[in-house]
């Protein structure tokens, strides 16, 4: 019988580097990770691929998944919906894969309600200033959207104590190594 994989939540404010740290973690085959691609109604950004960064869907398709109970968590942010397809997560865990969710803080609370055994990791920025620089550096959003993201980030930082682990993202390699160690200990 295959041992059921872990459900790992990597969360933190927008711009903290969740995607970059996740990509570093995915390079380590010993972690047996499967990245759970979220569904979103937001427009695709240059360089993104449907099914790799997100499943880009219409609002109607998103709402259908929500009605059918196929979202482990979901949230609306800056006018777009985001959610984690439950069926894909469960299938991979049953196959023994450690499923990595890269989700927002509000989504984490929803997942922990349904899956209290999930391994929750909060990625902390070195400072709010650095977080702002990262968000501005994307050059993909209006001043209004940037201000909204920063306000939300300040609020989310106060929730880090709700996570099993808090990891400082002062260096991608160091943060990924610390998270890899957390995952390996939890998988024992």
N, C-alpha and C positions, 0 to 999 in steps of 0.2 A: 504494500500500500504506500502511495506517495504521501509524504508529509505535506500538509497544507502550508502554502507560502504565507509570509508575513504581509500585512497591509501597512505600508510605510507612508506617512504623511510628511511631506516637505513643504513648509509654509513660511510665510513672512510677508512683509509689506511689498507692494509693487516697487520694482527697481532694486530690490535687495540682492538680486543675483541668483534667484532660484533656478532659472533655466541653465545658467552657466555651471552652477554647482552640480545640477542633475546630469548634465552632459559629461562632466568629469567622473561622476559616480558610475555612469553607464559603461565607462571604459574598463571597469573592473569585473571580469567574468566570475570571479569567486563570490560576488555578491548575489548572483543568480537573479538579477533584476529584470523586471518587465515594466516599462514606462507606460502608465495609463494615460492615453491621450484624451484630453477633455474635449467636450463639444462646446462650440460657441456660435453666437449669432453675429459677432463682430466681423468687420471686413478683413479679408486676408491682407497681410502686410507684404511689401516687397521681400522676396527671398523665402517666404513661407510656402509650405507644401501641405495641401489638404491631406489629413491623416497622419502627418508627421508632427507638426506643432499643435494642431487642433483638428477636429472634424468641424469644418465650417458648414453650418446648416442654416436654413431659414428659421425664422421665429416660429412658424407653424410646425416644422419638424421638431424643434426643441420642445414646444408645448405638448406635442404628441408623446414624446419620451417621458416628459414630466407626468402627464396624465396616466401613463401606463406603469408608473412606478419604477422606471428604468434609470433614474438618476440617484446616485448615492448621496450627492449633494448638488446644490445649484445656487446660483446667486446672480443678481443683476447689478452691473457696475458700469457707470458712465453710459447708460442706455443700451448696453449689450448683455446678453445672457451667457452664462458659463455653467457647465455641469459635467459630472463624472458618470459615464455610462456604467451602470451596475453590472450588467450581464458580462461585459468584457473583463471586469475586475475579478468577479467570482470565478469565471472560467480559468483564468490564469492562476489564481491562487489554488484552485483544485488540482491543477497540473503541477503544483509544487513551486511555482515562481513566486519570488518576493515582489509584490506589486508596489511600485512607487507612484504616489499621487503628488503632483506639484500643484497645490491649490491655495486659494485665498484663506485668510483667517476665519471668515464667516463660514466657509465651507468645511473647515476643520471641525468646528463645533458640531455641525450636522453629521459628519462622518463618525465622530466619536460617540454621538448618541446611538447610532446604529451599530457601530463596531467598537465597543469600548476597549478591545484588545489591540487596536491599531497602535503602531509605534509613531508617536507624534514628535516632530522635530521643527523647532522655530528657528529660522535663519535671521540673525540679528545684523543690521548694518553697523559699520563702525561709527557713523554719525548721521544725523538728519541731513546735514550739508552734503555729505557724500551721496546719500540717497537721492537728493534733489539733482545733483550733478549727473548721476546715472540716468535718471528719468529725462532730464533735458537733453542729454547726449544722444538719446534715441532719435530725436528730431521727428517724432511721429504724432505729436499731440499739441493741441492749442494750449494757450496760457491757462484757460479755464479748466481744462482737463488735468493739466499739471498741478494746479492749485488743489483740485479735488483729490487727486492721488496723494499729495503730501498731507492733506488734512486727514485722510483716511489712514495713512501710514502712522501718523502720530497717535491716533486712537488704537491702532492694531499693536503698536509697541507696548502698550500698557497691558496687553493680554498674553504676553509671552509666558507668564507664570502658569498658564493653563496647559502648557505642553510638558511632556515627559522630559524633553531635552531642549536646551537653547544653545545654539552654535553661532559664534561670531564669524561673519564672513569678512575677515580682514585680508584673507588671501584665499583664492578659490581652491588651490591645492591643499592648503592646511584644513580648510573647512570640510572639503570632501573627504580627506583622510580621517578626520574626527567622526564624521557621519558614517563612514565605512566601518569604523571600529564599533560604533553604536549598533549598527545593523548586525555585524558578526556576533556581538555579545547577545543580542536579542534572539538570534537564530539558533543558539546553542540549546 
